[in-house]
Amino acid sequence: MKKIEKRKLYKNKNTVFTHWHTRHNERDYQKLLKIAEYELYNFTWIATVNTFIKEGNISDKKKILDIGFGWGRTIVGLKKKITDLDVTGIELVDRAIENAQVVFKKYLPKYSKINLEIGDAERLRFEDNSFDTVLSTRVFQYLTNPQKAFHQVHRVLVPGGKAVIMVPNKLNPHQYLWYHTQPLSFFTLKKWFKEAGFKNIKNGSIIYFNDKWHRFSSDSAWVEVERLLTKIPFINKIGGNVWVSGEK
Ligand SMILES: C[S@@+](CC[C@H](N)C(=O)[O-])C[C@H]1O[C@@H](n2cnc3c(N)ncnc32)[C@H](O)[C@@H]1O
């Protein structure tokens, strides 16, 4: 019953806000840094960052928008690999900004060019043609009106800019059965990309191992196994996170 209630989370913006407001505020900084130590460098994180860099054409000096940055793990990963990125992150909950800054102090001691703001994926405040890449992981499954957010993403991208959106994968049996809100499939995501005006739309999936396996470096053999699995037909559709990319 509880699970069925939670699956409805995305249908009401206030419920989503309350859920995440509680989650971000219940973490004291010590707990947060423990989570960061645990989650940074696991499979989920390495595969996510690598996918964004590849599919989002991310390189030095590009302007990036991360929608729903959480406590900033994607931003840490991108900035560690490509230091001269200009990253803006938006979050629904203000406490997320403080949390991310605590993580950055430890994991990106001399960071610059990171701008964190309160914002809503469905109402981006940025001008048209503002970013080279827009990315987001595990956020769009909470949106009440994801189609609206896709139009916003398209609007703020420069012509030729790339969007890469990642969410829990409905075609993955574990996510289908156990994920607490709506998982989405690449069929649905591609449809929304198309409706928003994107071209060259591609899809794939990542995460074949338990993300509790932590502390792997990017060149670990297991990371390579994960990368190879993403290339096998059929298997490459059922990873835990599905991503779709498109070009404006
Ligand atoms: C599962 S967390 C993912 C965080 C981060 N992307 C990561 O992978 O670590 C989902 C995040 O989306 C944020 N969020 C939910 N709805 C949002 C919206 N409409 N606009 C921006 N952020 C939102 C929540 O506050 C939460 O931090």
The ligand as an SDF file (V2000), in Angstrom:
LIG
                    3D

 27 29  0  0  0  0  0  0  0  0999 V2000
   16.9880   11.0740   -6.8660 C   0  0  0  0  0  0  0  0  0  0  0  0
   17.5270   12.7300   -6.6050 S   0  0  0  0  0  0  0  0  0  0  0  0
   18.8050   12.8360   -7.8400 C   0  0  0  0  0  0  0  0  0  0  0  0
   19.8440   13.8630   -7.5200 C   0  0  0  0  0  0  0  0  0  0  0  0
   21.0520   13.8950   -8.4310 C   0  0  0  0  0  0  0  0  0  0  0  0
   20.6960   14.1700   -9.8000 N   0  0  0  0  0  0  0  0  0  0  0  0
   21.8490   12.6210   -8.3250 C   0  0  0  0  0  0  0  0  0  0  0  0
   21.7620   11.7550   -9.2000 O   0  0  0  0  0  0  0  0  0  0  0  0
   22.5540   12.4530   -7.3290 O   0  0  0  0  0  0  0  0  0  0  0  0
   16.2300   13.7210   -7.3170 C   0  0  0  0  0  0  0  0  0  0  0  0
   16.4480   15.2150   -7.1320 C   0  0  0  0  0  0  0  0  0  0  0  0
   15.5500   15.9450   -7.9920 O   0  0  0  0  0  0  0  0  0  0  0  0
   15.1590   17.1340   -7.3410 C   0  0  0  0  0  0  0  0  0  0  0  0
   13.9450   17.5920   -8.0130 N   0  0  0  0  0  0  0  0  0  0  0  0
   12.7000   17.0200   -7.9820 C   0  0  0  0  0  0  0  0  0  0  0  0
   11.8420   17.7190   -8.7430 N   0  0  0  0  0  0  0  0  0  0  0  0
   12.5490   18.7350   -9.3010 C   0  0  0  0  0  0  0  0  0  0  0  0
   12.2080   19.8070  -10.1730 C   0  0  0  0  0  0  0  0  0  0  0  0
   10.9610   19.9690  -10.6300 N   0  0  0  0  0  0  0  0  0  0  0  0
   13.1710   20.6880  -10.5420 N   0  0  0  0  0  0  0  0  0  0  0  0
   14.4410   20.5480  -10.0610 C   0  0  0  0  0  0  0  0  0  0  0  0
   14.8270   19.5520   -9.2220 N   0  0  0  0  0  0  0  0  0  0  0  0
   13.8920   18.6640   -8.8380 C   0  0  0  0  0  0  0  0  0  0  0  0
   15.0040   16.6980   -5.8930 C   0  0  0  0  0  0  0  0  0  0  0  0
   15.0380   17.7660   -4.9860 O   0  0  0  0  0  0  0  0  0  0  0  0
   16.1700   15.7180   -5.7250 C   0  0  0  0  0  0  0  0  0  0  0  0
   17.3050   16.3650   -5.2300 O   0  0  0  0  0  0  0  0  0  0  0  0
  1  2  1  0
  2  3  1  0
  2 10  1  0
  3  4  1  0
  4  5  1  0
  5  6  1  0
  5  7  1  0
  7  8  2  0
  7  9  1  0
 10 11  1  0
 11 12  1  0
 11 26  1  0
 12 13  1  0
 13 14  1  0
 13 24  1  0
 14 15  1  0
 14 23  1  0
 15 16  2  0
 16 17  1  0
 17 18  1  0
 17 23  2  0
 18 19  1  0
 18 20  2  0
 20 21  1  0
 21 22  2  0
 22 23  1  0
 24 25  1  0
 24 26  1  0
 26 27  1  0
M  CHG  2   2   1   9  -1
M  END
$$$$
